[in-house]
Amino acid sequence: MAKGAPVQVLPPSSEGGRPVVLGNVVLGVAYDPADVVDILRQAGIEEAVIALDDRRLIEWQGGGPDAWH
């Protein structure tokens, strides 16, 4: 896990989904940026503080919020 980035969005799988991980727990699989927001909201993170480009919150692996395949 990156320092200061508790959430990791892993690289896209061959099906296009990206696992969203908090600590050592897979919260779900996202298929687009809206899914990432929804998964984090369901995990208890307030939507008002979720910024997909906030590197202190999210570490994007294998491409940023525009990479889904």
Predicted model as a PDB file, atoms N, CA, C, CB and O in Angstrom, pLDDT in the B-factor column:
MODEL        1                                                                  
ATOM      1  N   MET A   1       0.849  -1.186   0.000  1.00 40.00           N  
ATOM      2  CA  MET A   1       0.000   0.000   0.000  1.00 40.00           C  
ATOM      3  C   MET A   1       0.884   1.236   0.000  1.00 40.00           C  
ATOM      4  CB  MET A   1      -0.960   0.006   1.222  1.00 40.00           C  
ATOM      5  O   MET A   1       1.895   1.290   0.700  1.00 40.00           O  
ATOM      6  N   ALA A   2       0.497   2.218  -0.785  1.00 42.00           N  
ATOM      7  CA  ALA A   2       1.273   3.448  -0.859  1.00 42.00           C  
ATOM      8  C   ALA A   2       1.129   4.239   0.431  1.00 42.00           C  
ATOM      9  CB  ALA A   2       0.833   4.297  -2.059  1.00 42.00           C  
ATOM     10  O   ALA A   2       0.080   4.220   1.074  1.00 42.00           O  
ATOM     11  N   LYS A   3       2.199   4.934   0.800  1.00 58.00           N  
ATOM     12  CA  LYS A   3       2.137   5.779   1.986  1.00 58.00           C  
ATOM     13  C   LYS A   3       1.103   6.861   1.760  1.00 58.00           C  
ATOM     14  CB  LYS A   3       3.519   6.395   2.312  1.00 58.00           C  
ATOM     15  O   LYS A   3       1.147   7.572   0.756  1.00 58.00           O  
ATOM     16  N   GLY A   4       0.170   6.988   2.693  1.00 57.00           N  
ATOM     17  CA  GLY A   4      -0.834   8.026   2.592  1.00 57.00           C  
ATOM     18  C   GLY A   4      -1.998   7.711   1.671  1.00 57.00           C  
ATOM     19  O   GLY A   4      -2.939   8.502   1.599  1.00 57.00           O  
ATOM     20  N   ALA A   5      -1.975   6.596   0.968  1.00 84.00           N  
ATOM     21  CA  ALA A   5      -3.075   6.231   0.075  1.00 84.00           C  
ATOM     22  C   ALA A   5      -3.696   4.928   0.572  1.00 84.00           C  
ATOM     23  CB  ALA A   5      -2.580   6.086  -1.403  1.00 84.00           C  
ATOM     24  O   ALA A   5      -3.242   3.846   0.200  1.00 84.00           O  
ATOM     25  N   PRO A   6      -4.721   5.022   1.401  1.00 94.00           N  
ATOM     26  CA  PRO A   6      -5.302   3.805   1.968  1.00 94.00           C  
ATOM     27  C   PRO A   6      -6.067   2.945   0.965  1.00 94.00           C  
ATOM     28  CB  PRO A   6      -6.214   4.171   3.085  1.00 94.00           C  
ATOM     29  O   PRO A   6      -6.248   1.747   1.181  1.00 94.00           O  
ATOM     30  N   VAL A   7      -6.519   3.560  -0.138  1.00 97.00           N  
ATOM     31  CA  VAL A   7      -7.307   2.829  -1.135  1.00 97.00           C  
ATOM     32  C   VAL A   7      -6.435   2.563  -2.350  1.00 97.00           C  
ATOM     33  CB  VAL A   7      -8.588   3.623  -1.537  1.00 97.00           C  
ATOM     34  O   VAL A   7      -5.724   3.446  -2.828  1.00 97.00           O  
ATOM     35  N   GLN A   8      -6.501   1.333  -2.840  1.00 97.00           N  
ATOM     36  CA  GLN A   8      -5.817   0.979  -4.078  1.00 97.00           C  
ATOM     37  C   GLN A   8      -6.849   0.520  -5.085  1.00 97.00           C  
ATOM     38  CB  GLN A   8      -4.746  -0.119  -3.842  1.00 97.00           C  
ATOM     39  O   GLN A   8      -7.743  -0.265  -4.768  1.00 97.00           O  
ATOM     40  N   VAL A   9      -6.715   1.020  -6.304  1.00 98.00           N  
ATOM     41  CA  VAL A   9      -7.508   0.511  -7.421  1.00 98.00           C  
ATOM     42  C   VAL A   9      -6.507  -0.242  -8.283  1.00 98.00           C  
ATOM     43  CB  VAL A   9      -8.264   1.679  -8.233  1.00 98.00           C  
ATOM     44  O   VAL A   9      -5.611   0.344  -8.891  1.00 98.00           O  
ATOM     45  N   LEU A  10      -6.686  -1.561  -8.317  1.00 97.00           N  
ATOM     46  CA  LEU A  10      -5.729  -2.432  -8.991  1.00 97.00           C  
ATOM     47  C   LEU A  10      -5.903  -2.366 -10.503  1.00 97.00           C  
ATOM     48  CB  LEU A  10      -5.885  -3.874  -8.505  1.00 97.00           C  
ATOM     49  O   LEU A  10      -6.912  -1.859 -10.994  1.00 97.00           O  
ATOM     50  N   PRO A  11      -4.900  -2.889 -11.255  1.00 97.00           N  
ATOM     51  CA  PRO A  11      -4.993  -2.847 -12.718  1.00 97.00           C  
ATOM     52  C   PRO A  11      -6.229  -3.579 -13.237  1.00 97.00           C  
ATOM     53  CB  PRO A  11      -3.741  -3.452 -13.338  1.00 97.00           C  
ATOM     54  O   PRO A  11      -6.756  -4.480 -12.583  1.00 97.00           O  
ATOM     55  N   PRO A  12      -6.681  -3.174 -14.425  1.00 94.00           N  
ATOM     56  CA  PRO A  12      -7.844  -3.840 -15.022  1.00 94.00           C  
ATOM     57  C   PRO A  12      -7.575  -5.315 -15.288  1.00 94.00           C  
ATOM     58  CB  PRO A  12      -8.239  -3.146 -16.322  1.00 94.00           C  
ATOM     59  O   PRO A  12      -6.484  -5.699 -15.711  1.00 94.00           O  
ATOM     60  N   SER A  13      -8.594  -6.133 -15.032  1.00 90.00           N  
ATOM     61  CA  SER A  13      -8.499  -7.553 -15.370  1.00 90.00           C  
ATOM     62  C   SER A  13      -8.813  -7.714 -16.855  1.00 90.00           C  
ATOM     63  CB  SER A  13      -9.473  -8.416 -14.492  1.00 90.00           C  
ATOM     64  O   SER A  13      -9.140  -6.741 -17.534  1.00 90.00           O  
ATOM     65  N   SER A  14      -8.713  -8.925 -17.349  1.00 88.00           N  
ATOM     66  CA  SER A  14      -9.018  -9.169 -18.763  1.00 88.00           C  
ATOM     67  C   SER A  14     -10.481  -8.872 -19.089  1.00 88.00           C  
ATOM     68  CB  SER A  14      -8.691 -10.615 -19.129  1.00 88.00           C  
ATOM     69  O   SER A  14     -10.825  -8.622 -20.244  1.00 88.00           O  
ATOM     70  N   GLU A  15     -11.350  -8.902 -18.053  1.00 82.00           N  
ATOM     71  CA  GLU A  15     -12.765  -8.575 -18.249  1.00 82.00           C  
ATOM     72  C   GLU A  15     -13.028  -7.073 -18.124  1.00 82.00           C  
ATOM     73  CB  GLU A  15     -13.622  -9.335 -17.239  1.00 82.00           C  
ATOM     74  O   GLU A  15     -14.134  -6.610 -18.401  1.00 82.00           O  
ATOM     75  N   GLY A  16     -12.016  -6.316 -17.709  1.00 81.00           N  
ATOM     76  CA  GLY A  16     -12.164  -4.870 -17.625  1.00 81.00           C  
ATOM     77  C   GLY A  16     -12.414  -4.334 -16.229  1.00 81.00           C  
ATOM     78  O   GLY A  16     -12.249  -3.135 -16.008  1.00 81.00           O  
ATOM     79  N   GLY A  17     -12.802  -5.161 -15.287  1.00 95.00           N  
ATOM     80  CA  GLY A  17     -13.050  -4.698 -13.934  1.00 95.00           C  
ATOM     81  C   GLY A  17     -11.762  -4.460 -13.174  1.00 95.00           C  
ATOM     82  O   GLY A  17     -10.739  -5.087 -13.451  1.00 95.00           O  
ATOM     83  N   ARG A  18     -11.818  -3.539 -12.201  1.00 97.00           N  
ATOM     84  CA  ARG A  18     -10.657  -3.217 -11.381  1.00 97.00           C  
ATOM     85  C   ARG A  18     -11.005  -3.404  -9.913  1.00 97.00           C  
ATOM     86  CB  ARG A  18     -10.175  -1.772 -11.649  1.00 97.00           C  
ATOM     87  O   ARG A  18     -11.898  -2.727  -9.404  1.00 97.00           O  
ATOM     88  N   PRO A  19     -10.310  -4.321  -9.212  1.00 97.00           N  
ATOM     89  CA  PRO A  19     -10.558  -4.488  -7.780  1.00 97.00           C  
ATOM     90  C   PRO A  19     -10.225  -3.205  -7.019  1.00 97.00           C  
ATOM     91  CB  PRO A  19      -9.733  -5.665  -7.227  1.00 97.00           C  
ATOM     92  O   PRO A  19      -9.232  -2.533  -7.298  1.00 97.00           O  
ATOM     93  N   VAL A  20     -11.081  -2.889  -6.053  1.00 98.00           N  
ATOM     94  CA  VAL A  20     -10.879  -1.738  -5.178  1.00 98.00           C  
ATOM     95  C   VAL A  20     -10.558  -2.298  -3.797  1.00 98.00           C  
ATOM     96  CB  VAL A  20     -12.149  -0.784  -5.146  1.00 98.00           C  
ATOM     97  O   VAL A  20     -11.352  -3.041  -3.220  1.00 98.00           O  
ATOM     98  N   VAL A  21      -9.380  -1.935  -3.269  1.00 97.00           N  
ATOM     99  CA  VAL A  21      -8.859  -2.523  -2.039  1.00 97.00           C  
ATOM    100  C   VAL A  21      -8.651  -1.427  -0.994  1.00 97.00           C  
ATOM    101  CB  VAL A  21      -7.531  -3.282  -2.309  1.00 97.00           C  
ATOM    102  O   VAL A  21      -8.107  -0.363  -1.289  1.00 97.00           O  
ATOM    103  N   LEU A  22      -9.093  -1.707   0.229  1.00 96.00           N  
ATOM    104  CA  LEU A  22      -8.847  -0.826   1.366  1.00 96.00           C  
ATOM    105  C   LEU A  22      -8.081  -1.651   2.383  1.00 96.00           C  
ATOM    106  CB  LEU A  22     -10.191  -0.240   1.975  1.00 96.00           C  
ATOM    107  O   LEU A  22      -8.619  -2.608   2.941  1.00 96.00           O  
ATOM    108  N   GLY A  23      -6.827  -1.288   2.628  1.00 91.00           N  
ATOM    109  CA  GLY A  23      -5.981  -2.111   3.486  1.00 91.00           C  
ATOM    110  C   GLY A  23      -5.747  -3.443   2.803  1.00 91.00           C  
ATOM    111  O   GLY A  23      -5.210  -3.488   1.696  1.00 91.00           O  
ATOM    112  N   ASN A  24      -6.141  -4.522   3.447  1.00 91.00           N  
ATOM    113  CA  ASN A  24      -6.014  -5.862   2.861  1.00 91.00           C  
ATOM    114  C   ASN A  24      -7.357  -6.432   2.443  1.00 91.00           C  
ATOM    115  CB  ASN A  24      -5.348  -6.804   3.846  1.00 91.00           C  
ATOM    116  O   ASN A  24      -7.466  -7.628   2.172  1.00 91.00           O  
ATOM    117  N   VAL A  25      -8.379  -5.591   2.387  1.00 96.00           N  
ATOM    118  CA  VAL A  25      -9.735  -6.051   2.095  1.00 96.00           C  
ATOM    119  C   VAL A  25     -10.173  -5.577   0.710  1.00 96.00           C  
ATOM    120  CB  VAL A  25     -10.720  -5.549   3.170  1.00 96.00           C  
ATOM    121  O   VAL A  25     -10.133  -4.384   0.409  1.00 96.00           O  
ATOM    122  N   VAL A  26     -10.591  -6.529  -0.127  1.00 97.00           N  
ATOM    123  CA  VAL A  26     -11.164  -6.171  -1.423  1.00 97.00           C  
ATOM    124  C   VAL A  26     -12.603  -5.739  -1.179  1.00 97.00           C  
ATOM    125  CB  VAL A  26     -11.090  -7.370  -2.445  1.00 97.00           C  
ATOM    126  O   VAL A  26     -13.438  -6.533  -0.746  1.00 97.00           O  
ATOM    127  N   LEU A  27     -12.881  -4.477  -1.461  1.00 98.00           N  
ATOM    128  CA  LEU A  27     -14.224  -3.932  -1.233  1.00 98.00           C  
ATOM    129  C   LEU A  27     -15.192  -4.278  -2.356  1.00 98.00           C  
ATOM    130  CB  LEU A  27     -14.154  -2.427  -1.074  1.00 98.00           C  
ATOM    131  O   LEU A  27     -16.400  -4.374  -2.142  1.00 98.00           O  
ATOM    132  N   GLY A  28     -14.655  -4.463  -3.542  1.00 98.00           N  
ATOM    133  CA  GLY A  28     -15.499  -4.761  -4.689  1.00 98.00           C  
ATOM    134  C   GLY A  28     -14.707  -4.588  -5.968  1.00 98.00           C  
ATOM    135  O   GLY A  28     -13.512  -4.293  -5.943  1.00 98.00           O  
ATOM    136  N   VAL A  29     -15.390  -4.776  -7.088  1.00 97.00           N  
ATOM    137  CA  VAL A  29     -14.782  -4.612  -8.403  1.00 97.00           C  
ATOM    138  C   VAL A  29     -15.520  -3.484  -9.113  1.00 97.00           C  
ATOM    139  CB  VAL A  29     -14.834  -5.945  -9.235  1.00 97.00           C  
ATOM    140  O   VAL A  29     -16.746  -3.491  -9.223  1.00 97.00           O  
ATOM    141  N   ALA A  30     -14.743  -2.517  -9.591  1.00 98.00           N  
ATOM    142  CA  ALA A  30     -15.308  -1.365 -10.294  1.00 98.00           C  
ATOM    143  C   ALA A  30     -15.145  -1.550 -11.794  1.00 98.00           C  
ATOM    144  CB  ALA A  30     -14.634  -0.050  -9.833  1.00 98.00           C  
ATOM    145  O   ALA A  30     -14.149  -2.099 -12.266  1.00 98.00           O  
ATOM    146  N   TYR A  31     -16.142  -1.080 -12.533  1.00 96.00           N  
ATOM    147  CA  TYR A  31     -16.096  -1.148 -13.994  1.00 96.00           C  
ATOM    148  C   TYR A  31     -16.048   0.232 -14.626  1.00 96.00           C  
ATOM    149  CB  TYR A  31     -17.297  -1.909 -14.522  1.00 96.00           C  
ATOM    150  O   TYR A  31     -15.941   0.368 -15.844  1.00 96.00           O  
ATOM    151  N   ASP A  32     -16.128   1.257 -13.781  1.00 96.00           N  
ATOM    152  CA  ASP A  32     -15.998   2.635 -14.235  1.00 96.00           C  
ATOM    153  C   ASP A  32     -15.783   3.518 -13.009  1.00 96.00           C  
ATOM    154  CB  ASP A  32     -17.259   3.089 -15.049  1.00 96.00           C  
ATOM    155  O   ASP A  32     -15.936   3.043 -11.884  1.00 96.00           O  
ATOM    156  N   PRO A  33     -15.432   4.788 -13.196  1.00 97.00           N  
ATOM    157  CA  PRO A  33     -15.162   5.658 -12.058  1.00 97.00           C  
ATOM    158  C   PRO A  33     -16.336   5.791 -11.084  1.00 97.00           C  
ATOM    159  CB  PRO A  33     -14.780   7.013 -12.554  1.00 97.00           C  
ATOM    160  O   PRO A  33     -16.125   5.897  -9.876  1.00 97.00           O  
ATOM    161  N   ALA A  34     -17.555   5.785 -11.593  1.00 97.00           N  
ATOM    162  CA  ALA A  34     -18.721   5.891 -10.714  1.00 97.00           C  
ATOM    163  C   ALA A  34     -18.794   4.698  -9.765  1.00 97.00           C  
ATOM    164  CB  ALA A  34     -20.014   5.988 -11.542  1.00 97.00           C  
ATOM    165  O   ALA A  34     -19.214   4.841  -8.617  1.00 97.00           O  
ATOM    166  N   ASP A  35     -18.386   3.523 -10.241  1.00 98.00           N  
ATOM    167  CA  ASP A  35     -18.357   2.339  -9.373  1.00 98.00           C  
ATOM    168  C   ASP A  35     -17.365   2.522  -8.229  1.00 98.00           C  
ATOM    169  CB  ASP A  35     -17.993   1.085 -10.187  1.00 98.00           C  
ATOM    170  O   ASP A  35     -17.638   2.113  -7.101  1.00 98.00           O  
ATOM    171  N   VAL A  36     -16.215   3.135  -8.513  1.00 98.00           N  
ATOM    172  CA  VAL A  36     -15.219   3.367  -7.463  1.00 98.00           C  
ATOM    173  C   VAL A  36     -15.833   4.237  -6.370  1.00 98.00           C  
ATOM    174  CB  VAL A  36     -13.936   4.038  -8.045  1.00 98.00           C  
ATOM    175  O   VAL A  36     -15.717   3.929  -5.184  1.00 98.00           O  
ATOM    176  N   VAL A  37     -16.480   5.312  -6.771  1.00 98.00           N  
ATOM    177  CA  VAL A  37     -17.119   6.213  -5.806  1.00 98.00           C  
ATOM    178  C   VAL A  37     -18.165   5.449  -5.002  1.00 98.00           C  
ATOM    179  CB  VAL A  37     -17.767   7.425  -6.526  1.00 98.00           C  
ATOM    180  O   VAL A  37     -18.220   5.580  -3.779  1.00 98.00           O  
ATOM    181  N   ASP A  38     -18.990   4.661  -5.668  1.00 98.00           N  
ATOM    182  CA  ASP A  38     -20.051   3.919  -4.986  1.00 98.00           C  
ATOM    183  C   ASP A  38     -19.471   2.897  -3.998  1.00 98.00           C  
ATOM    184  CB  ASP A  38     -20.947   3.209  -6.015  1.00 98.00           C  
ATOM    185  O   ASP A  38     -19.969   2.762  -2.881  1.00 98.00           O  
ATOM    186  N   ILE A  39     -18.433   2.187  -4.405  1.00 98.00           N  
ATOM    187  CA  ILE A  39     -17.802   1.189  -3.528  1.00 98.00           C  
ATOM    188  C   ILE A  39     -17.228   1.870  -2.292  1.00 98.00           C  
ATOM    189  CB  ILE A  39     -16.687   0.416  -4.281  1.00 98.00           C  
ATOM    190  O   ILE A  39     -17.390   1.369  -1.179  1.00 98.00           O  
ATOM    191  N   LEU A  40     -16.562   3.000  -2.475  1.00 98.00           N  
ATOM    192  CA  LEU A  40     -15.983   3.709  -1.338  1.00 98.00           C  
ATOM    193  C   LEU A  40     -17.069   4.282  -0.425  1.00 98.00           C  
ATOM    194  CB  LEU A  40     -15.065   4.830  -1.827  1.00 98.00           C  
ATOM    195  O   LEU A  40     -16.926   4.274   0.797  1.00 98.00           O  
ATOM    196  N   ARG A  41     -18.134   4.768  -1.014  1.00 97.00           N  
ATOM    197  CA  ARG A  41     -19.260   5.286  -0.219  1.00 97.00           C  
ATOM    198  C   ARG A  41     -19.869   4.170   0.617  1.00 97.00           C  
ATOM    199  CB  ARG A  41     -20.340   5.918  -1.136  1.00 97.00           C  
ATOM    200  O   ARG A  41     -20.177   4.371   1.792  1.00 97.00           O  
ATOM    201  N   GLN A  42     -20.042   3.006   0.025  1.00 97.00           N  
ATOM    202  CA  GLN A  42     -20.594   1.867   0.751  1.00 97.00           C  
ATOM    203  C   GLN A  42     -19.661   1.395   1.858  1.00 97.00           C  
ATOM    204  CB  GLN A  42     -20.877   0.725  -0.207  1.00 97.00           C  
ATOM    205  O   GLN A  42     -20.106   0.778   2.826  1.00 97.00           O  
ATOM    206  N   ALA A  43     -18.356   1.683   1.718  1.00 96.00           N  
ATOM    207  CA  ALA A  43     -17.379   1.310   2.749  1.00 96.00           C  
ATOM    208  C   ALA A  43     -17.348   2.327   3.884  1.00 96.00           C  
ATOM    209  CB  ALA A  43     -15.983   1.176   2.136  1.00 96.00           C  
ATOM    210  O   ALA A  43     -16.608   2.159   4.853  1.00 96.00           O  
ATOM    211  N   GLY A  44     -18.160   3.390   3.763  1.00 95.00           N  
ATOM    212  CA  GLY A  44     -18.248   4.358   4.842  1.00 95.00           C  
ATOM    213  C   GLY A  44     -17.483   5.648   4.622  1.00 95.00           C  
ATOM    214  O   GLY A  44     -17.425   6.492   5.516  1.00 95.00           O  
ATOM    215  N   ILE A  45     -16.898   5.816   3.450  1.00 94.00           N  
ATOM    216  CA  ILE A  45     -16.199   7.062   3.148  1.00 94.00           C  
ATOM    217  C   ILE A  45     -17.223   8.045   2.594  1.00 94.00           C  
ATOM    218  CB  ILE A  45     -15.019   6.833   2.131  1.00 94.00           C  
ATOM    219  O   ILE A  45     -17.953   7.731   1.654  1.00 94.00           O  
ATOM    220  N   GLU A  46     -17.271   9.233   3.185  1.00 94.00           N  
ATOM    221  CA  GLU A  46     -18.245  10.235   2.750  1.00 94.00           C  
ATOM    222  C   GLU A  46     -17.969  10.648   1.311  1.00 94.00           C  
ATOM    223  CB  GLU A  46     -18.210  11.468   3.676  1.00 94.00           C  
ATOM    224  O   GLU A  46     -16.828  10.927   0.943  1.00 94.00           O  
ATOM    225  N   GLU A  47     -19.018  10.684   0.504  1.00 92.00           N  
ATOM    226  CA  GLU A  47     -18.871  11.017  -0.906  1.00 92.00           C  
ATOM    227  C   GLU A  47     -18.238  12.395  -1.098  1.00 92.00           C  
ATOM    228  CB  GLU A  47     -20.224  10.965  -1.598  1.00 92.00           C  
ATOM    229  O   GLU A  47     -17.534  12.621  -2.083  1.00 92.00           O  
ATOM    230  N   ALA A  48     -18.481  13.305  -0.177  1.00 94.00           N  
ATOM    231  CA  ALA A  48     -17.936  14.664  -0.281  1.00 94.00           C  
ATOM    232  C   ALA A  48     -16.408  14.682  -0.227  1.00 94.00           C  
ATOM    233  CB  ALA A  48     -18.496  15.536   0.835  1.00 94.00           C  
ATOM    234  O   ALA A  48     -15.790  15.625  -0.721  1.00 94.00           O  
ATOM    235  N   VAL A  49     -15.788  13.659   0.362  1.00 93.00           N  
ATOM    236  CA  VAL A  49     -14.323  13.641   0.457  1.00 93.00           C  
ATOM    237  C   VAL A  49     -13.676  12.715  -0.574  1.00 93.00           C  
ATOM    238  CB  VAL A  49     -13.903  13.214   1.851  1.00 93.00           C  
ATOM    239  O   VAL A  49     -12.451  12.600  -0.622  1.00 93.00           O  
ATOM    240  N   ILE A  50     -14.482  12.065  -1.387  1.00 96.00           N  
ATOM    241  CA  ILE A  50     -13.941  11.163  -2.409  1.00 96.00           C  
ATOM    242  C   ILE A  50     -13.604  11.974  -3.656  1.00 96.00           C  
ATOM    243  CB  ILE A  50     -14.955  10.020  -2.748  1.00 96.00           C  
ATOM    244  O   ILE A  50     -14.486  12.496  -4.339  1.00 96.00           O  
ATOM    245  N   ALA A  51     -12.322  12.064  -3.932  1.00 96.00           N  
ATOM    246  CA  ALA A  51     -11.843  12.697  -5.162  1.00 96.00           C  
ATOM    247  C   ALA A  51     -10.957  11.681  -5.866  1.00 96.00           C  
ATOM    248  CB  ALA A  51     -11.063  14.045  -4.871  1.00 96.00           C  
ATOM    249  O   ALA A  51      -9.931  11.269  -5.325  1.00 96.00           O  
ATOM    250  N   LEU A  52     -11.346  11.278  -7.061  1.00 96.00           N  
ATOM    251  CA  LEU A  52     -10.637  10.216  -7.757  1.00 96.00           C  
ATOM    252  C   LEU A  52      -9.195  10.586  -8.088  1.00 96.00           C  
ATOM    253  CB  LEU A  52     -11.370   9.859  -9.019  1.00 96.00           C  
ATOM    254  O   LEU A  52      -8.370   9.703  -8.325  1.00 96.00           O  
ATOM    255  N   ASP A  53      -8.882  11.873  -8.108  1.00 95.00           N  
ATOM    256  CA  ASP A  53      -7.517  12.308  -8.404  1.00 95.00           C  
ATOM    257  C   ASP A  53      -6.713  12.639  -7.145  1.00 95.00           C  
ATOM    258  CB  ASP A  53      -7.553  13.517  -9.314  1.00 95.00           C  
ATOM    259  O   ASP A  53      -5.609  13.176  -7.238  1.00 95.00           O  
ATOM    260  N   ASP A  54      -7.259  12.322  -5.975  1.00 95.00           N  
ATOM    261  CA  ASP A  54      -6.574  12.586  -4.707  1.00 95.00           C  
ATOM    262  C   ASP A  54      -5.631  11.439  -4.393  1.00 95.00           C  
ATOM    263  CB  ASP A  54      -7.590  12.785  -3.554  1.00 95.00           C  
ATOM    264  O   ASP A  54      -6.060  10.377  -3.942  1.00 95.00           O  
ATOM    265  N   ARG A  55      -4.355  11.655  -4.633  1.00 94.00           N  
ATOM    266  CA  ARG A  55      -3.355  10.594  -4.427  1.00 94.00           C  
ATOM    267  C   ARG A  55      -3.156  10.271  -2.958  1.00 94.00           C  
ATOM    268  CB  ARG A  55      -2.027  10.998  -5.039  1.00 94.00           C  
ATOM    269  O   ARG A  55      -2.551   9.250  -2.631  1.00 94.00           O  
ATOM    270  N   ARG A  56      -3.650  11.119  -2.066  1.00 94.00           N  
ATOM    271  CA  ARG A  56      -3.573  10.805  -0.635  1.00 94.00           C  
ATOM    272  C   ARG A  56      -4.628   9.775  -0.260  1.00 94.00           C  
ATOM    273  CB  ARG A  56      -3.750  12.079   0.214  1.00 94.00           C  
ATOM    274  O   ARG A  56      -4.492   9.087   0.751  1.00 94.00           O  
ATOM    275  N   LEU A  57      -5.681   9.663  -1.069  1.00 95.00           N  
ATOM    276  CA  LEU A  57      -6.765   8.717  -0.814  1.00 95.00           C  
ATOM    277  C   LEU A  57      -6.652   7.463  -1.668  1.00 95.00           C  
ATOM    278  CB  LEU A  57      -8.098   9.381  -1.061  1.00 95.00           C  
ATOM    279  O   LEU A  57      -6.823   6.350  -1.172  1.00 95.00           O  
ATOM    280  N   ILE A  58      -6.360   7.649  -2.965  1.00 97.00           N  
ATOM    281  CA  ILE A  58      -6.412   6.530  -3.916  1.00 97.00           C  
ATOM    282  C   ILE A  58      -5.095   6.394  -4.664  1.00 97.00           C  
ATOM    283  CB  ILE A  58      -7.565   6.719  -4.914  1.00 97.00           C  
ATOM    284  O   ILE A  58      -4.568   7.364  -5.208  1.00 97.00           O  
ATOM    285  N   GLU A  59      -4.573   5.166  -4.680  1.00 96.00           N  
ATOM    286  CA  GLU A  59      -3.432   4.829  -5.528  1.00 96.00           C  
ATOM    287  C   GLU A  59      -3.971   4.028  -6.706  1.00 96.00           C  
ATOM    288  CB  GLU A  59      -2.327   4.020  -4.734  1.00 96.00           C  
ATOM    289  O   GLU A  59      -4.502   2.932  -6.524  1.00 96.00           O  
ATOM    290  N   TRP A  60      -3.838   4.565  -7.899  1.00 97.00           N  
ATOM    291  CA  TRP A  60      -4.276   3.883  -9.117  1.00 97.00           C  
ATOM    292  C   TRP A  60      -3.106   3.068  -9.653  1.00 97.00           C  
ATOM    293  CB  TRP A  60      -4.791   4.904 -10.192  1.00 97.00           C  
ATOM    294  O   TRP A  60      -2.043   3.618  -9.940  1.00 97.00           O  
ATOM    295  N   GLN A  61      -3.295   1.774  -9.787  1.00 96.00           N  
ATOM    296  CA  GLN A  61      -2.255   0.900 -10.324  1.00 96.00           C  
ATOM    297  C   GLN A  61      -2.654   0.447 -11.716  1.00 96.00           C  
ATOM    298  CB  GLN A  61      -2.017  -0.320  -9.398  1.00 96.00           C  
ATOM    299  O   GLN A  61      -3.806   0.079 -11.945  1.00 96.00           O  
ATOM    300  N   GLY A  62      -1.717   0.470 -12.641  1.00 94.00           N  
ATOM    301  CA  GLY A  62      -2.007   0.006 -13.992  1.00 94.00           C  
ATOM    302  C   GLY A  62      -2.835   0.994 -14.789  1.00 94.00           C  
ATOM    303  O   GLY A  62      -3.541   0.590 -15.713  1.00 94.00           O  
ATOM    304  N   GLY A  63      -2.773   2.263 -14.464  1.00 93.00           N  
ATOM    305  CA  GLY A  63      -3.505   3.292 -15.181  1.00 93.00           C  
ATOM    306  C   GLY A  63      -4.450   4.038 -14.256  1.00 93.00           C  
ATOM    307  O   GLY A  63      -4.881   3.506 -13.234  1.00 93.00           O  
ATOM    308  N   GLY A  64      -4.762   5.247 -14.612  1.00 93.00           N  
ATOM    309  CA  GLY A  64      -5.618   6.099 -13.787  1.00 93.00           C  
ATOM    310  C   GLY A  64      -7.086   5.830 -13.988  1.00 93.00           C  
ATOM    311  O   GLY A  64      -7.470   4.769 -14.480  1.00 93.00           O  
ATOM    312  N   PRO A  65      -7.919   6.798 -13.604  1.00 93.00           N  
ATOM    313  CA  PRO A  65      -9.368   6.610 -13.664  1.00 93.00           C  
ATOM    314  C   PRO A  65      -9.947   6.431 -15.064  1.00 93.00           C  
ATOM    315  CB  PRO A  65     -10.025   7.763 -13.029  1.00 93.00           C  
ATOM    316  O   PRO A  65     -11.129   6.122 -15.214  1.00 93.00           O  
ATOM    317  N   ASP A  66      -9.114   6.625 -16.091  1.00 92.00           N  
ATOM    318  CA  ASP A  66      -9.602   6.445 -17.467  1.00 92.00           C  
ATOM    319  C   ASP A  66      -9.247   5.084 -18.045  1.00 92.00           C  
ATOM    320  CB  ASP A  66      -9.041   7.529 -18.360  1.00 92.00           C  
ATOM    321  O   ASP A  66      -9.635   4.782 -19.173  1.00 92.00           O  
ATOM    322  N   ALA A  67      -8.515   4.251 -17.299  1.00 90.00           N  
ATOM    323  CA  ALA A  67      -8.054   2.942 -17.812  1.00 90.00           C  
ATOM    324  C   ALA A  67      -8.938   1.826 -17.267  1.00 90.00           C  
ATOM    325  CB  ALA A  67      -6.565   2.685 -17.423  1.00 90.00           C  
ATOM    326  O   ALA A  67      -8.907   1.518 -16.076  1.00 90.00           O  
ATOM    327  N   TRP A  68      -9.727   1.223 -18.158  1.00 89.00           N  
ATOM    328  CA  TRP A  68     -10.642   0.151 -17.727  1.00 89.00           C  
ATOM    329  C   TRP A  68     -10.499  -1.118 -18.548  1.00 89.00           C  
ATOM    330  CB  TRP A  68     -12.070   0.630 -17.805  1.00 89.00           C  
ATOM    331  O   TRP A  68     -11.233  -2.078 -18.313  1.00 89.00           O  
ATOM    332  N   HIS A  69      -9.593  -1.154 -19.487  1.00 81.00           N  
ATOM    333  CA  HIS A  69      -9.382  -2.368 -20.313  1.00 81.00           C  
ATOM    334  C   HIS A  69      -7.918  -2.649 -20.453  1.00 81.00           C  
ATOM    335  CB  HIS A  69     -10.017  -2.218 -21.705  1.00 81.00           C  
ATOM    336  O   HIS A  69      -7.537  -3.620 -21.106  1.00 81.00           O  
TER     337      HIS A  69                                                      
ENDMDL                                                                          
END                                                                             
